[in-house]
Amino acid sequence: MRKNEILEILKLGAVLCAITFTVALVLAVANMSTEGRIAALDAKAQDEARKAVLPSAEVFEAVEVEGVGTGEYKMIDSVFAGKAGDDTVGYSIGVAPTGFSGAIDMIVGIDSEGKVTGIHIVNHQETPGLGSKALEPQFKDQYHEKSTANPLTVIKSGTPKDNEILSISGATVTSKAITQGVNAAAKIYHEQLDK
């Protein structure tokens, strides 16, 4: 290889490195400048979800619960007590069960009597037209007023009994995952919060 060819290769390599460095720097600055805004929007979405599932609460206070995110509480990622004045009216429990296409981030509301007050799916990657039907009232409203005394189960057809949820047609995995999330919230409620 001649000296001119080597210099040309080194010159092209230096230009490519400079371009790569500049692009990486621009992306890093853009990420840092939007990081706070993204966190604020996420916090707002979580707060709105808590209010949606436990509307009788005026404010929410984070509750430290032993074992959250590990072991038998692996699916749980947050617990908030819903307060109305000095009274605890229930809890909003953040869970992340694994659906067909990944984690389903959702909030489960449970009132002080141990009944589900609602579920709110904050984020998911479920299949459009199938698993995404979990956002529709026809499916998610089934959980409203369900007792947490016994685990809920999913049925594929028929009329659901008190502890049953009718699956979304073609999205049984998603239906079961959401029900597992509700059952996980009920478990931590009965074992650590209902005192």
C-alpha positions in Angstrom: 0.0 0.0 0.0 1.3 3.4 -0.9 1.8 6.3 1.5 -1.0 8.4 -0.2 -3.5 5.5 0.2 -2.7 5.2 3.9 -3.1 8.9 4.5 -6.4 8.9 2.7 -7.7 6.0 4.9 -6.5 7.8 8.1 -8.2 11.0 6.9 -11.5 9.2 6.2 -11.3 7.4 9.6 -10.7 10.7 11.4 -13.7 12.3 9.6 -15.9 9.3 10.5 -14.8 9.5 14.2 -15.5 13.3 14.3 -19.0 12.7 12.9 -19.8 9.9 15.3 -18.6 11.9 18.3 -20.7 14.9 17.2 -23.8 12.8 16.8 -23.3 11.1 20.1 -22.8 14.5 21.8 -26.0 15.9 20.3 -28.0 12.8 21.4 -26.6 13.0 24.9 -27.5 16.7 25.3 -31.0 16.0 23.9 -31.4 13.2 26.3 -30.3 15.3 29.3 -32.5 18.2 28.3 -35.7 16.0 28.0 -35.1 13.6 30.9 -36.7 15.8 33.5 -39.8 16.5 31.4 -40.2 12.8 30.6 -40.0 12.0 34.4 -42.6 14.7 35.2 -45.0 13.4 32.5 -44.6 9.8 33.8 -45.2 11.0 37.4 -48.3 12.9 36.2 -49.6 9.8 34.4 -49.1 7.6 37.5 -50.9 10.2 39.7 -53.8 10.3 37.3 -54.0 6.5 37.2 -54.1 6.4 41.0 -57.0 8.9 41.0 -58.8 6.9 38.4 -58.7 3.7 40.3 -59.4 5.1 43.8 -61.6 8.2 43.2 -62.6 8.5 46.8 -59.0 9.5 47.8 -58.0 13.1 48.0 -54.2 12.6 48.3 -51.8 9.6 47.9 -48.9 8.8 50.1 -46.2 6.4 49.2 -46.1 3.3 51.5 -42.9 1.4 52.2 -43.7 -2.3 52.1 -41.2 -5.0 52.8 -40.3 -7.1 49.8 -41.7 -5.0 47.0 -40.1 -5.9 43.7 -38.6 -9.1 45.0 -39.6 -12.7 45.7 -43.4 -13.2 45.9 -43.9 -9.5 45.4 -41.7 -9.3 42.3 -44.6 -8.0 40.1 -45.3 -5.1 42.5 -43.5 -1.8 41.9 -45.3 0.7 44.1 -47.8 1.1 46.9 -49.7 4.3 47.7 -52.2 4.8 50.5 -55.2 6.8 49.4 -56.3 9.3 52.0 -59.5 11.3 52.5 -58.8 13.6 55.4 -57.0 11.5 58.0 -58.7 8.3 56.9 -57.1 5.7 54.6 -59.8 4.9 52.1 -57.8 2.3 50.2 -54.6 1.7 48.3 -53.3 2.1 44.7 -50.9 -0.6 43.9 -48.6 -0.5 40.9 -48.0 -3.9 39.2 -46.2 -5.0 36.1 -47.3 -8.4 35.0 -45.9 -9.9 31.8 -48.4 -10.0 28.9 -48.0 -11.4 25.4 -45.6 -8.7 24.2 -44.0 -7.6 27.4 -44.7 -5.9 30.7 -48.1 -4.3 31.3 -47.7 -1.4 33.7 -50.9 -0.9 35.5 -52.4 0.4 38.7 -54.9 -1.5 40.8 -57.2 0.2 43.3 -58.4 -1.6 46.4 -60.6 0.0 48.9 -60.5 -0.4 52.7 -63.1 -3.2 52.5 -60.9 -5.3 50.2 -62.8 -4.7 47.0 -61.2 -3.7 43.7 -62.2 -0.2 42.8 -60.7 -0.3 39.4 -57.6 -1.0 37.2 -55.8 1.5 34.9 -53.3 0.3 32.3 -50.6 3.0 32.1 -48.3 1.4 29.5 -48.3 -1.8 27.4 -47.1 -3.3 24.1 -49.9 -5.7 23.6 -51.1 -6.6 20.1 -53.3 -3.9 18.5 -56.9 -5.1 18.0 -56.4 -8.0 20.4 -54.5 -7.5 23.7 -55.0 -3.8 23.4 -58.7 -4.4 24.0 -57.7 -4.6 27.7 -58.1 -0.8 27.7 -61.7 -1.0 26.8 -64.4 -0.7 29.5 -66.0 -4.0 28.5 -62.9 -5.8 29.8 -61.4 -3.7 32.5 -64.8 -2.9 34.2 -65.2 -6.6 35.0 -62.7 -6.1 37.9 -64.7 -3.3 39.5 -66.2 -4.3 42.9 -64.6 -7.8 42.8 -63.6 -9.1 46.2 -59.9 -9.7 46.8 -60.7 -12.4 49.4 -60.1 -15.2 46.8 -57.9 -15.1 43.7 -59.6 -14.2 40.4 -59.5 -16.7 37.5 -59.9 -16.2 33.8 -62.6 -18.1 31.8 -62.7 -18.2 28.0 -66.5 -18.3 27.6 -69.8 -18.2 29.6 -71.0 -16.0 32.3 -68.3 -15.1 34.9 -69.0 -15.9 38.6 -68.0 -13.7 41.5 -64.2 -14.6 41.3 -64.0 -15.0 37.4 -63.1 -12.7 34.6 -64.2 -13.3 31.0 -61.1 -13.3 28.7 -60.7 -11.1 25.7 -61.3 -13.2 22.7 -57.9 -14.0 21.1 -56.0 -12.5 23.9 -56.0 -15.0 26.7 -52.4 -14.3 27.6 -53.1 -10.6 28.1 -56.3 -11.4 30.1 -54.4 -13.8 32.4 -51.5 -11.4 32.9 -53.8 -8.5 34.0 -55.7 -10.9 36.3 -52.3 -12.0 37.8 -51.5 -8.4 38.4 -54.8 -7.8 40.2 -54.2 -11.0 42.3 -50.7 -9.8 43.2 -52.1 -6.5 44.4 -54.7 -8.4 46.4 -52.0 -10.6 47.9 -49.9 -7.7 49.2 -53.1 -5.9 50.4 -54.1 -8.8 52.6 -50.6 -9.8 53.8 -49.2 -6.3 54.5 -51.8 -3.5 54.3 -55.1 -4.8 55.6 -54.4 -4.4 59.3 
